[in-house]
Every structure is written in C-alpha cells, then in structure tokens.
Amino acid sequence: WSLCFYHSLSYTAAASWLYDEQVALDENRQFTIVVSRKEDRPVNARKECGVTWLEWDPKGDGIENTDGGFIAVRNMLPDPNFADNLSRVTRLGQEKEVMKEYYPISTYSSKAAFESSGCAK
C-alpha cells in the first residue's frame, strides 16, 4: 500500500508519498503518520519516535490554493486472498466494513499538542 499527497483532481501529480516499507511500526504493528507542511512538522514526527512524516506540498492544490490538496490510500496489487483491501469496496460508506482492522483512523492535531505527547507518539 501507499499513502500519497495529491494536488487536486485537475492537477493530478502526486507530490509526496510513502509506501508501506517506509512506515515505522510499533510493537503491535500499528503506525502513526503525520502529514504537515515542512515548517509545521512536529519535532517528534520522526522514525526514532515511531512516527513517519509525509509532507503537505507547499503548492497545495497546484492551482493557487496552498491549503488545498488531498491524501489518498492506495492498495497496490493486493493479494487476491486479502479480503480486507480497499479495492473490495463497492459503494461509498462501506470502507470500514470491508477493511475492518486495516481501515485507517485519522485525527487532526496542532503541532504543539502532538509535540506534547512525547517521543512515543
């Protein structure tokens, strides 16, 4: 799988991305990825703290909105026996039901709040 920052649907270049082997895992094989602009990157958003960082491109959507853009999770050629993969979603809203424990959980945090959590997370 991979996680990518895209500018927009009209400017479709992926500006930054991570693939599964680049992501730091904890002892339970869980992971934390922080997505931010370079200047907003928390000091503890680094592999030594069990965190992987993905840059929010400063171009934003690539068409004059620096806050625009989107993140996409991609399953690349999943094993046909892997039933919980994103490609098996057939209708909007079914993602969590299909992906089960592999469904990504996202939250928003300020830089200060994330940094106050220490190096562990």
Disulfide bonds with the S-S distance in Angstrom:
Cys49-Cys119 1.94
